[in-house]
């Protein structure tokens, strides 16, 4: 299946919030995929060849992203200490990887979840065949406007009380 940054492969959102992709791959060929808004993404191959390399876009001025590796011992991701520059392919060693996490997407970029080309990612695979994989957004919670207003009002009231106490003392 042919894809490009302007025509990424379509995914199907799963009940757990991940996005499922199923397509045939060949080594050395980039396949561009993109799901929803996020500050990062988890990429997991559930069947088929491992991921050999990744090519990330520059989004919202960001050009450096953090690569997180999967630790099967703790069943969690941890920061690998490797930074990936947008537009430069990062090649995983050996037989590739079946999963990794990208973090560091600036929340101020406000990626539009309805835009299918918001964070188009290029992937190569170590072998040929059918691949099924997921791309799950890592999201950040943003305080509700009412929470921010209440916090601001509380801080202003506290500052007012502190000023009164100083002027009385």
C-alpha positions as CSV (number, residue, x, y, z in Angstrom):
1,X,0.0,0.0,0.0
2,X,1.4,3.4,-1.0
3,X,1.3,6.3,1.5
4,X,2.9,9.7,1.9
5,X,3.0,12.5,4.4
6,X,0.0,14.1,2.6
7,X,-1.9,10.8,2.3
8,X,-1.1,8.7,5.4
9,X,-2.6,5.2,6.0
10,X,-6.0,5.3,7.7
11,X,-6.5,3.8,11.1
12,X,-9.4,2.5,13.1
13,X,-9.8,3.8,16.6
14,X,-10.1,1.0,19.2
15,X,-12.3,1.1,22.4
16,X,-9.1,1.5,24.5
17,X,-8.2,4.7,22.6
18,X,-5.4,3.2,20.5
19,X,-5.5,3.3,16.7
20,X,-5.2,0.0,14.8
21,X,-3.4,-0.2,11.4
22,X,-3.2,-3.3,9.2
23,X,-1.2,-3.2,6.0
24,X,1.4,-5.1,4.0
25,X,5.0,-3.9,4.3
26,X,8.4,-4.4,2.5
27,X,11.8,-3.6,3.9
28,X,13.2,-0.1,3.3
29,X,9.9,1.4,2.3
30,X,8.4,4.2,4.5
31,X,4.7,3.9,5.6
32,X,3.1,7.0,6.9
33,X,0.5,6.8,9.7
34,X,-1.3,9.3,11.8
35,X,-4.0,9.2,14.5
36,X,-5.2,11.7,17.1
37,X,-3.9,14.7,19.1
38,X,-1.2,14.1,21.7
39,X,2.0,15.1,23.4
40,X,3.5,11.7,22.4
41,X,2.6,8.4,20.8
42,X,3.1,4.7,21.6
43,X,3.8,2.6,18.5
44,X,3.3,-1.2,19.0
45,X,3.5,-3.9,16.4
46,X,1.0,-6.6,17.4
47,X,1.9,-9.0,14.5
48,X,4.3,-8.9,11.6
49,X,7.9,-7.6,11.2
50,X,9.5,-5.3,13.7
51,X,10.0,-1.6,13.1
52,X,13.5,-0.8,11.6
53,X,13.4,3.0,11.6
54,X,11.2,6.0,12.3
55,X,11.0,9.4,10.6
56,X,9.2,12.2,12.6
57,X,7.8,15.5,11.5
58,X,8.5,19.0,12.9
59,X,5.3,20.1,14.6
60,X,4.6,23.5,16.2
61,X,8.3,24.5,16.1
62,X,9.4,21.2,17.7
63,X,12.4,19.6,16.0
64,X,13.6,17.3,18.8
65,X,11.7,14.4,20.3
66,X,12.4,12.0,23.1
67,X,12.6,8.3,22.4
68,X,11.3,6.0,25.1
69,X,12.1,2.3,25.2
70,X,9.9,-0.5,26.4
71,X,11.2,-2.4,29.5
72,X,9.7,-5.8,29.4
73,X,10.8,-6.4,33.0
74,X,8.7,-3.6,34.4
75,X,6.1,-3.6,31.5
76,X,6.6,0.1,31.1
77,X,8.3,2.7,29.0
78,X,11.3,4.7,30.2
79,X,13.3,7.6,28.6
80,X,16.1,6.1,26.6
81,X,18.1,9.3,26.8
82,X,18.1,9.4,23.0
83,X,16.8,12.5,21.2
84,X,15.4,12.2,17.6
85,X,15.6,15.2,15.3
86,X,12.5,15.7,13.1
87,X,13.2,14.9,9.4
88,X,16.2,12.6,10.3
89,X,15.6,8.9,10.2
90,X,16.4,7.1,13.5
91,X,17.4,3.5,12.9
92,X,16.8,0.9,15.6
93,X,19.6,-1.6,16.0
94,X,19.6,-5.3,15.4
95,X,16.3,-6.8,14.5
96,X,14.4,-3.6,15.1
97,X,11.8,-3.1,17.8
98,X,8.2,-4.1,18.3
99,X,7.3,-1.0,20.3
100,X,8.6,2.4,21.3
101,X,7.3,5.7,22.6
102,X,7.8,9.3,21.2
103,X,7.4,12.1,23.7
104,X,8.1,15.8,23.6
105,X,5.4,17.1,21.3
106,X,4.8,20.7,22.4
107,X,1.2,20.9,23.8
108,X,1.1,24.5,22.6
109,X,1.1,23.1,19.0
110,X,-2.5,22.2,19.7
111,X,-2.6,19.3,17.2
112,X,-6.1,19.1,15.7
113,X,-7.5,15.7,16.3
114,X,-9.6,16.0,13.1
115,X,-6.6,16.7,10.9
116,X,-5.3,13.4,9.5
117,X,-1.9,14.9,8.8
118,X,-1.3,16.4,12.3
119,X,1.6,14.1,13.2
120,X,2.5,12.0,10.2
121,X,5.1,9.4,11.1
122,X,7.3,7.4,8.6
123,X,8.2,3.8,9.5
124,X,10.4,1.2,7.9
125,X,10.2,-2.5,8.8
126,X,12.9,-5.2,9.1
127,X,11.1,-7.7,6.8
128,X,8.2,-8.2,4.4
129,X,4.7,-9.3,5.1
130,X,1.5,-8.2,6.7
131,X,1.8,-5.9,9.8
132,X,-0.8,-5.0,12.3
133,X,0.1,-2.3,14.7
134,X,-1.3,0.4,17.0
135,X,-0.4,4.0,17.5
136,X,-1.8,5.3,20.8
137,X,-1.7,8.9,21.7
138,X,-0.2,10.0,25.0
139,X,-2.2,12.9,26.1
140,X,-1.8,15.6,28.8
141,X,-4.7,16.9,30.9
142,X,-5.4,20.6,30.5
143,X,-7.1,22.3,33.4
144,X,-10.7,23.4,32.8
145,X,-11.0,27.2,32.3
146,X,-13.2,27.3,35.5
147,X,-10.4,25.6,37.5
148,X,-7.9,28.2,36.3
149,X,-10.3,31.0,37.1
150,X,-10.9,29.7,40.6
151,X,-7.2,29.2,41.2
152,X,-6.5,32.8,40.0
153,X,-9.3,34.2,42.2
154,X,-7.9,32.3,45.2
155,X,-4.4,33.6,44.6
156,X,-5.7,37.2,44.3
157,X,-7.7,36.9,47.5
158,X,-4.6,35.5,49.4
159,X,-2.5,38.4,48.0
160,X,-5.1,40.9,49.2
161,X,-5.1,39.4,52.7
162,X,-1.3,39.4,52.9
163,X,-1.2,43.1,51.8
164,X,-3.7,44.1,54.5
165,X,-1.8,42.2,57.2
166,X,1.5,44.0,56.2
167,X,-0.2,47.5,56.2
168,X,-1.8,46.8,59.6
169,X,1.4,45.5,61.2
